[in-house]
Amino acid sequence: MSGACPEDLVRAVRAAGVRDERLLDAIRAIPRAGFVPAGQGRAAYQDTPVPIPHGLVTTQPSLSAAMIEGLALVGDEHVLEVGTGLGFQTALLAHLAADVVSIELWSDLAAQARQNLDRQGVTNVELFVGDGSEGVPGPAPYDAVLVSAAYPDVPPPLVEQLRPGGRLVQPIGPGGREDVVAFRRTASGLERERVLIAARFVRLHGEYGFPP
C-alpha cells in the first residue's frame, strides 16, 4: 500500500538504517510529492524509485538518505551534487547544508528541478546543465560532493574540486551493480573510508565517465 504522507517515508528510511535525525527531519519537511512526475503522486511516499524521462529513475529515498548520511553534513557546507534529477535529493541537501551547486546532464530535467525547488521555496541551490564528470569548477572548492551515477573510479576533476578534509560519496562500479563508497580528501589525494551500501545505479557519462 502506498503511504499517504512524508512520515511514511521517514519510517521506511529509518527502518533501512539511517539514523541522522537532521536528515530524517529534512525528509519529514520536504514533500517528495512535489518532486515526482505528474501521475506518480501515489508512489511519492513509498521507498521506491520513480521513473523520469530519458529512461532514468529517481534514486530510492532510503538509498539517497544513506548517501547523504555518508557526507556527515553539519549545516555549514558548500556541496556539489552530480545528477540533479527532479530535485528531491537536491532539496534534502539544501536543507542540511549552507548551499548546493547541482549539475544535470539533461536540460529538461534541470528546468523541471528548478521549478520544483522554486515551488518549495528552496533558494540556496544553483543549478547547472552539463557534464557532471567535470564537476563545476567555478564555485569550487566544495566541502562535500555527492555523485548519483556509477563509474569504476572517481573522476579526477571531482577530486580536485573537493577541499582537503572534505567528503565525497559515489557509487563505484560499471553501472547496474555498485558499492556506494564514502571517501575523504587528504593531503595525498582521495582516501576510501567505507562502503555505505550496495546498490544499482545508472552510468556516469561524460569526459571523465562512460562515453555518451
C-alpha positions as CSV (number, residue, x, y, z in Angstrom):
1,M,0.0,0.0,0.0
2,S,1.2,3.5,-0.8
3,G,2.0,5.8,2.1
4,A,0.0,9.0,2.4
5,C,2.5,11.4,3.9
6,P,6.2,12.1,4.4
7,E,6.1,10.4,7.8
8,D,5.6,7.1,6.0
9,L,8.8,7.8,4.1
10,V,10.6,8.7,7.3
11,R,9.7,5.4,8.8
12,A,10.9,3.5,5.8
13,V,14.2,5.4,5.7
14,R,14.7,4.8,9.4
15,A,14.0,1.1,9.0
16,A,16.7,1.0,6.3
17,G,19.2,2.0,8.9
18,V,19.5,5.8,8.6
19,R,20.0,7.4,12.0
20,D,20.8,11.1,11.3
21,E,17.9,12.9,12.9
22,R,18.6,16.1,10.9
23,L,18.3,14.1,7.7
24,L,15.1,12.4,8.9
25,D,13.7,15.8,9.8
26,A,14.5,17.0,6.2
27,I,12.7,14.1,4.7
28,R,9.7,14.9,7.0
29,A,9.8,18.6,6.0
30,I,10.2,18.3,2.2
31,P,7.2,16.8,0.3
32,R,8.6,14.2,-2.1
33,A,5.2,14.5,-4.0
34,G,6.5,17.9,-5.2
35,F,9.4,16.2,-6.9
36,V,7.9,13.4,-8.9
37,P,6.3,13.5,-12.4
38,A,2.6,14.1,-12.8
39,G,0.7,10.9,-12.2
40,Q,3.3,9.5,-9.9
41,G,2.0,11.0,-6.7
42,R,0.8,7.7,-5.2
43,A,4.4,6.5,-5.3
44,A,5.9,9.6,-3.7
45,Y,5.9,8.3,-0.1
46,Q,6.9,4.7,-0.9
47,D,10.6,3.9,-0.6
48,T,10.9,3.1,-4.3
49,P,12.5,4.7,-7.4
50,V,10.1,6.7,-9.7
51,P,10.5,6.7,-13.5
52,I,11.5,10.0,-15.0
53,P,12.4,11.0,-18.6
54,H,15.3,9.6,-20.7
55,G,14.9,6.1,-19.3
56,L,16.1,7.2,-15.9
57,V,14.6,6.8,-12.4
58,T,14.8,8.8,-9.2
59,T,17.1,7.4,-6.5
60,Q,15.3,5.3,-4.0
61,P,14.8,7.6,-0.9
62,S,16.5,5.3,1.6
63,L,19.4,4.9,-0.7
64,S,19.6,8.7,-1.3
65,A,19.4,9.1,2.5
66,A,22.3,6.6,3.1
67,M,24.4,8.5,0.6
68,I,23.7,11.9,2.2
69,E,24.3,10.5,5.7
70,G,27.7,9.4,4.5
71,L,28.6,13.0,3.9
72,A,28.2,13.8,7.6
73,L,26.8,17.3,7.0
74,V,26.6,19.6,9.9
75,G,24.9,22.6,8.3
76,D,27.6,25.0,7.0
77,E,28.9,23.1,4.0
78,H,29.2,24.1,0.3
79,V,28.0,21.0,-1.5
80,L,28.3,19.8,-5.1
81,E,25.7,17.3,-6.4
82,V,26.3,15.5,-9.6
83,G,22.9,14.4,-11.1
84,T,20.0,16.7,-10.1
85,G,17.2,14.6,-11.5
86,L,13.9,16.2,-10.4
87,G,15.4,17.8,-7.3
88,F,14.3,15.9,-4.3
89,Q,17.8,14.9,-3.2
90,T,18.9,18.4,-4.0
91,A,16.3,19.8,-1.7
92,L,17.4,17.5,1.1
93,L,21.0,18.6,0.7
94,A,19.9,22.2,0.6
95,H,18.0,21.7,3.9
96,L,21.1,20.2,5.5
97,A,23.9,22.4,4.1
98,A,24.6,26.1,3.6
99,D,24.2,25.9,-0.2
100,V,24.2,23.4,-3.0
101,V,25.6,23.5,-6.6
102,S,23.9,20.8,-8.7
103,I,24.7,19.8,-12.2
104,E,22.4,17.8,-14.5
105,L,23.2,16.4,-18.0
106,W,19.6,16.8,-19.3
107,S,18.4,20.4,-19.6
108,D,14.7,19.5,-19.4
109,L,15.3,17.7,-16.1
110,A,17.2,20.6,-14.8
111,A,14.4,23.0,-15.8
112,Q,11.8,20.8,-14.0
113,A,14.0,20.6,-10.9
114,R,14.3,24.3,-10.8
115,Q,10.5,24.7,-10.9
116,N,10.1,22.0,-8.2
117,L,12.7,23.7,-6.0
118,D,11.1,27.1,-6.5
119,R,7.7,25.9,-5.6
120,Q,9.0,24.6,-2.3
121,G,10.8,27.8,-1.6
122,V,14.3,26.3,-1.8
123,T,16.6,29.3,-2.6
124,N,20.1,28.1,-1.7
125,V,20.6,25.9,-4.8
126,E,22.5,26.9,-8.0
127,L,21.7,24.6,-11.0
128,F,23.9,23.9,-14.0
129,V,23.4,21.9,-17.1
130,G,26.4,20.0,-18.4
131,D,28.9,17.1,-17.9
132,G,28.8,16.1,-14.3
133,S,32.0,14.2,-14.6
134,E,33.8,17.5,-15.0
135,G,32.1,18.9,-11.9
136,V,31.5,22.7,-11.6
137,P,34.9,24.3,-11.2
138,G,33.8,27.9,-10.8
139,P,32.3,27.7,-7.3
140,A,34.9,25.2,-6.1
141,P,36.3,24.1,-3.7
142,Y,33.4,22.1,-2.1
143,D,33.1,20.7,1.4
144,A,31.2,17.7,0.1
145,V,30.4,16.0,-3.2
146,L,27.6,13.6,-3.9
147,V,27.6,11.7,-7.2
148,S,24.3,10.0,-8.2
149,A,25.7,7.8,-11.1
150,A,28.2,5.0,-11.3
151,Y,31.8,4.8,-12.6
152,P,34.7,2.5,-11.6
153,D,36.7,5.5,-10.4
154,V,36.1,8.9,-9.0
155,P,36.6,11.5,-11.8
156,P,39.8,13.5,-11.2
157,P,38.0,16.9,-11.6
158,L,35.7,16.0,-8.7
159,V,38.7,15.1,-6.5
160,E,40.4,18.4,-7.5
161,Q,37.2,20.4,-6.6
162,L,36.9,18.8,-3.1
163,R,38.7,20.7,-0.4
164,P,41.2,18.9,1.9
165,G,39.2,17.2,4.6
166,G,36.0,17.1,2.5
167,R,33.9,14.0,1.9
168,L,32.8,12.5,-1.4
169,V,30.2,9.7,-1.9
170,Q,29.9,7.9,-5.2
171,P,28.6,4.5,-6.5
172,I,31.8,2.7,-7.6
173,G,31.2,0.1,-10.4
174,P,30.3,-0.4,-14.0
175,G,26.6,0.7,-13.7
176,G,24.0,-1.8,-12.5
177,R,25.9,-3.3,-9.6
178,E,27.8,-0.9,-7.4
179,D,29.2,-0.3,-3.9
180,V,28.4,3.2,-2.7
181,V,31.6,4.4,-1.2
182,A,32.4,7.3,1.1
183,F,35.8,8.9,0.5
184,R,37.7,11.7,2.3
185,R,40.1,14.1,0.6
186,T,43.6,14.1,2.2
187,A,46.8,15.8,1.5
188,S,47.9,13.0,-0.7
189,G,44.6,12.5,-2.6
190,L,41.4,10.6,-2.1
191,E,41.2,8.1,0.8
192,R,38.5,5.4,0.7
193,E,36.8,5.3,4.1
194,R,34.0,2.7,3.9
195,V,31.3,1.1,1.8
196,L,27.9,2.6,2.7
197,I,25.6,0.3,0.8
198,A,25.3,-2.0,-2.3
199,A,23.0,-0.6,-5.0
200,R,22.3,-0.3,-8.7
201,F,22.9,3.0,-10.5
202,V,22.8,4.3,-14.0
203,R,26.2,5.0,-15.5
204,L,28.0,8.3,-15.2
205,H,28.5,9.6,-18.7
206,G,30.9,12.3,-19.8
207,E,34.5,13.3,-20.4
208,Y,35.7,11.5,-17.2
209,G,32.9,8.9,-17.3
210,F,31.5,6.4,-19.8
211,P,31.2,7.6,-23.4
212,P,27.8,9.2,-24.3
